[in-house]
Amino acid sequence: MVTDTKQHSPPGITAVILDSVADGVFTVDEQFLITSFNRAAEQITGVSRKEAIGRPCCEVLRADICEAGCALKDAMNSGQPVIDRTVHILRTNGELAPVSIRCAVLRDDRQKMIGGVETFRDLSLVEELRRRIHQQHTLGDIVSRNHRMQQLFAVLPQIASTDSTVLIEGESGTGKEVLARSIHDLSPRREKPLITVNCAALPDTLLESELFGYVAGAFTDAKRDKPGRFALADGGTIFFDEIGDISPALQVRLLRVIQERTFEPLGSTRTLKVDVRVISATNRDLKKEVEEGRFREDLFYRINVVRLALPPLRERKEDILLLAEQFINRMNRLQGKNISGLSDESTAAMMRYNWPGNIRELENAIEHAFVLCRSEWIELRHLPETLRGMKPGGTPRYKSATLREIERQAIYEALIRNKWRRLATARELGINKTTLWRKIRQYSLEPPDSGQSDSTRKDNKGRHKGLRLRHIEDS
């Protein structure tokens, strides 16, 4: 790009063109003093062209990268353009506005650098739409588009408003503790403490003293009174994580506390009364544990007043990228990085993996990628080895699956789950019904039994899963 250094703003038709574009555009000289400022730049920043020209760009834009990491300075120092970096500028009304910027060097006819140019696009509307969409799929710290999770979102405020005992069931890493915290935060007890007890991490002798506390002299090292977790949770909520791991002997004492809300600290003859709500979680089938005599039936029915089941991540594939985005945003804030997201290859790897470690494993995979990633996008090489196209055990889920194939598979499975009801499927996937209809036509998706005779339907009953990708493989 060529500019005349004697002019403070682009003359004639150039100025008209720049004023007609929706993106903000300004140019600077070698001292970073603004030499031109288009109409969109005025509208986005709230600063008039007359006020801006001749001032340092950092005083006009007041971006969060002006002090350190200035993109325009990077472009002018390196001679290489900076493309699509998201930053925040401070408007004249005091509002922070997200913008996407691009920076490049300005050179004259002899290719001598004479300044720089920056374009910036207002992302406020995009951020607002993203925030609204995010709210539709969020409850507290939980995010999900999955239909089963959405059903849980619908009833959770009602459950939280009561004092009923809750049992949360789900595999390790599915977010049982996060769900318990959401129940507490939505409840009238939110101003009081939420006390967590990890039943699997403590031996019985230590767990008993942790739960009920002790008085001085109760045992050799008891030099002074110590309140237990029940006493600390008074007025609030106590959360038993992995309650299925406690011994039968301790189950008896726990049953009494849950029934009567009274207990005696170790070494004490005084009975204490507490007002607590009890939430429990387990990764075991407690009903089966009861049948096999490892868990007390009366305790099971006490803690199983309201039962909530968290589906594993492999059954809510539509949440993988939503959760990955949440973790990327969080890691960007914690580590001061600006990683934009996952590459297409990384996305495909995330979608075809079976996630035995569930959400916890997904979060660890993103953290692993942040350690290795030095670019704008998380590439396949940045992910843990288990995610690079393999399930644990080394078996690929799809052979040479593309992102297009994975999208088709996800849509097909959602249609099957919703009995081919398009509106319900579109809601589960978080897309418009028209978009779903277009995707169904694009991928030639049909119900497994469409156009088949009864005998053919019976023949293919167990085989339709393997035929789902046929249209793509043949194309």
N, C-alpha and C positions, 0 to 999 in steps of 0.2 A: 504493500500500500504506500502511495506517495502523497506527501502533503507539503504545502508551502509554509515554511517556518515563519514567514512574515505575517501570515494570517492568524488571527486568534480563533476563527471559526471557519469551517468549510464554506467556500463561497458558492453562490448561485445554486445550480441544480443539485450539487452534493448535499447542501444543507437541507433542501426540500426532501431529498430521498431519505436522509437520516431522520428527519422529523416525521416521516410517514411510517417508520417501522415501530413495532410494538416494544422492542427491546430497548433498554437504556444503552446509550453509547456515549463514551467520552474519550478524549485523547489527552495525553500529557506530553510535556517536553522532557528533556533529559533530567531536569530537576524535579520532576513529578508535579509540576504546576499544570493545572487543567487549561487546555487550549481550545477545547470545544465540548459542548454539552447539549445533547439533543432533547426534544420535547418529552420523550418517554422517560429520560433520566430525571427531568424535572418532576414528573408526575410520581415516579417511584420513590424518589428521595424526599420530595417536598422542598427542594432547594431550587431557586430560579437560576436560569442560565447566567444572568447578570451577576448573581452572587457567587456562582461557582467558578467562572472563568478567572484565571490568575491566582487561584488559591491552591494549596497542596491538596491532592486528591484524598489524603487521609482525613483532612478536616471536613471534607464534604460528604464522603461516603461513611466515615466512622464505622468501618467494618471490623469484625472480630479478628481479622487477620492483619490489620494495619500495623500493629505493634511488632508482631513477629509472624513471618510466613507470608508476606505480601506476594500475591500471585503475579501482579503486574511487575514487581521488582524481579521476581524469579524469571519471568519471560524476557525482560530486558537484559538481565545478567547472562542468561544462558543462550539467548537468541532463539529459543524454542517456545512455541505457543503453549499456553495452559488452557486445557479444555474441560468444560463442565465441572467446575469445582463449586460445591454448595457452601455459601458463607451467609452471615447475617450482617445487615447494615442497620444503622440507627437512623430512623426517619426524624424529621424536625419535630414531629409531635411526640417523640419519645418512644415510639414503638419499634421493636426489633422486627425486621422484615427478612425472611429467607429469600436469597437470590441465587441463581446459577450463573457463574461468571465464565467468560472466556477472555484471555489476554494474548496479545501478540505485539511484536515489535513494528514500529513505523520506520521506514527507510526512504531516503530520497532517490533521485534518478541514478546516483552513483553508488547505491546500496549502503550508504552511510546511515547509521542509526541516528534518528532525530527525535525519538520519543517512543511512546507506546499507545496502544488502544485497548480499551476494555469494553466489552458488551456484558450487560447483565439482565437477566430475565426474572421478573417478579414471580416467586413461587408461593405467595401467600394463599391464593385460591387453591392451588394443588395441596398445600399443607392442610388447609381447612377441610377439603374433601377427604384427604387421607385420615384426618383426625375423626371425622364423622363415621367413616367406614370402620376405623379401628374401634370406635365406641360401640358399634353394633356387634362386634365380635369380642368384646372385652367385659370381664366382670372382675373388678379389683386387679390383681396381678395375673389373672388367667385370661389367655387369648385363645379363641377357637372359632372355626367356621363349621365344625362338625355338628351334624344334626343332634346327636346324642348329648353333646356338650351344650348345645343351645337349649335343649330341653332342661338340662340341669340349671343353666343360667336363669331360666324362667321361674323355677321353683325355689332357688337358693335364697332370695330375699325373704320369702315366706318362712322357710325353715329357720333362717337366722333370727327372725323376730321372736321365736319361741325359745324355751329353755330345754327342749327335748334333747335327749342323748342321741348322738349321731355316730354311725359307723361308716367309715369310708373304706371301700375295698378297691384294690388296684395293684398292678405289678409295681415292683420297685422302679422309682424314677418317673412315675406318671404324674406327680405333683400333688400327692395327698396332703402334705404339709401346707402347701400353698392354698389348697382348697379349704383346709381347716382355718387358716388365717383369714381367708375371705369371709367365712361364716362368722368368725369373731368380729371382724371389722364392720360387718353389716348389722351386727346385733346391738341391742341396748347396752351390752357389756363392753362396748368398744373402748371406753375410757379406762377400763380396768385391765390388768395384765392378762396376756395369753402365755401360759407356762407350758413348755414342751417337755415331755419325758420320753426319752428314747429307750424303750423297754429292751431292745436287742443289745444295747451297748453296755448294760450294767448287770453284774451278777446279782442274784437274789438278795444276799445280805446287804449289799450296798444300795440296791434299789429300794428296799424297805425303809432304810433310814433316809433316803432321798425323798421318798413319797411322804412319810409321816413325821420326819424330823426326830430329834432326840433332846433329852435334857442332860444337863451336866451330870457326869458320873454314871451315865447309862452303860458305858463301857470304858475301857482303859484310856483311850485317846479323847474321850468326850469331856473336854475341859470346860465348855460352856454350852448353854442352850443353842440349838440350831433349828430354825423353822423348816418344815418340809415343803415339798412342792404344793401340796394341797393348801397349806396355810398361806403360801405366797400367792396362790391363785384366788384367794377369797374375793368374791365379788366379780371375778372374771371367768376365764375359761381354762381348763386343763386339757391338754392334748396328749394322748397316749399313742405314740408312734410305734408300730409293730407290736400291738397288744397281744397278738397270738404267741409271742415268745416268752411270756411270763409263766412261771411255774405254777402247778396246781395249788401249792401252799399259799402263795401270794395272791392267787385268784380269789381265795376265800376272804382274805382281808379286804381286798379291793371291792368285792361284792358288797360287803357291809357298808363301806364308805359311800358307794354309789347309791345304795338303797336308803341309807339314813343320813348321809352327809355329816357323819360324826366319825372321829378316830382318836386314838391315844398315841402321842409321841412315844418313841422307845424310851423305856425307863420311867415313864410317867403313869400315874394312876388317874390323871385328870383327863376327862373327855372334852375334846374341842369340837365345835360345830362350825361348818363352813358352808358358804353359799357359792357353789361353783357349777359351771356347765361342763359336762364331760363330752369330749369328742375323741373317738378312737379311730385308728387306722391299722390296716393289716394287708399284707400281700399273700396271706394264706386263705384257703377256703375254710372259714371257721365252722361252717355247718358240718363239713367232713371231719374237722378236728373234734367236734362234739361227738359225732357218731363213733369215732375211734377212741374216745375216752381221754383225749389230751387237753380238752378245754371244757370247763364247766358249762353245762347247759343253762343253768340259772343265770350265770354271768353273761352268757351269750345273748340271752333274751333281754337282759338289762341294758346292754350297750347297743343292741340292734333295734332300737325304737324307730329311728329313721335311717335307712340304708341308702348310701350313694355309691354308685359304681363308676370308677374312672376307666374309660376304654384305653387300651395301650396305643401307642403312637402309630403302630402298623395298621390299626383300624381307623385312624383319622389322618390319612395321608394328606388331606387338603389343608392340614394345619402345619405341615412341616416347614413350608416356606414362610408362613406367617410367623412362626416361632423363631425361625432363623433370622428374619428381619429384626424381630424384637431383641435377640441376643446380639446381633451386629450393632444395632443402635446403642445398646448398653455398653458393649466393649469399646465402641468409639468414644463414648463419654469417659469411661474409666481410664483408657490408655491414651487419650488425646489424639486418636487417629481419625482418618476420614475415608474409611473403606466404604465403597458404594454398595457392595452386595456380592452375590454369587455369579460366577460366569455360567454360561449355558451348560458346560460339561459338569461343573460342580452341582448345579441344580439337578441335572439328570442323575448324578450319583446319589444325591440326597433322597431323591424320589424312589429310586429302585432298591435302596437299602431297607432292611427289615427292622432296624432299631430295637434290638433286644434290651438295650439299656434305657429305652424310652427318652423322655424329654431331658433327663439328666445327661444322657449320652450325647444328645444333640447339642446341648449347651457346651459340653466338653469339646466336641468336635469344632465348634466355632472358636472357642478359646485357643485350641491347637492351631487353627488356621491363622488366627491373629498373631501368634508367635512367629510364624513363618512368612506371612504375607507382607511384602514391601511395595505392593502395587495398589491400584485402585480397586481391583476386583479379586475376590478369592478364587483362585484357580484350583483345578483338580489336584495338582501336586501339593497344595497347601493342606489338604484334608488328611485325616488319619488313614493309615494303610487299609483298615477294614472297610472304609467307605469307597475305595477306588474301584468301584464296579463289582465288589464282592459282598456276599453275606458272610457272617462268621462261619468258618468251615470251608470257605473258598468257593462256594457255588454261586455262579451268577444268577440273578433272578431272571433277567432277560439277556439273551445273547445279542450283543451289539445294539442295545436299545437306544433309540434317539429320544430327544426331548419331545418330539411330535408323538412318538409311540407311547411315551409315558403319559402325556396329556390325554391321549385317546383312551388308554387303559383306565386312568383315573375317572374320566367322564363315564365310561361304560360301567365301571363298578358302582359309581354313585347312582346311575340309572337303575341298576339291578337292585340296590339296597332300597330304593324308593319305589319299587314295583313299576318303574317306567313312568312315574308321574313327573312331568317336566317341571312344573312350578316348584314342587318339593325338592327336586334335584337341583334346580337353579339356586334355590335358597341355601341348600347345603354347601354348594360349591362357591357361593358368594358372587354369582354372576347374574346378568340379566337373562330373562327367559328367552329373549330374541337371540342373544349370544349363544345360549345352549342349543336352540333350534338350528342355528347356523353351523355349530360344531357337529351336531348329529348328522347333518347333510354332508359336511366336509369329510367326515370320517366314515360315512356309509354305515352308521350304527343302526342295528335292528335288534328287537327282542330276540332272545335265544330260540324261541319257538315260532317266530313269525314265518309264515309261508310253509310250514312243515306239516306233514301228515302225522297222525297219532303214533304210527309205528316209527317214523323217522324221529319224532320228538323223543320217544322212549329210548331209541338207539343213541341219541346224542345227549341225553340228560347229563351224563358225567363228562362229556367231552367239550362242551361249549367254551369252557374257560381257556382251553388251549387254542381255540379258533379265533380268539378276540383280535389278534393282531394280523389276521390273514389278509384283510383288505390293504393294509399298509405294506406288508411284505410283498404282495403281488404287484403293487403300484410302482 
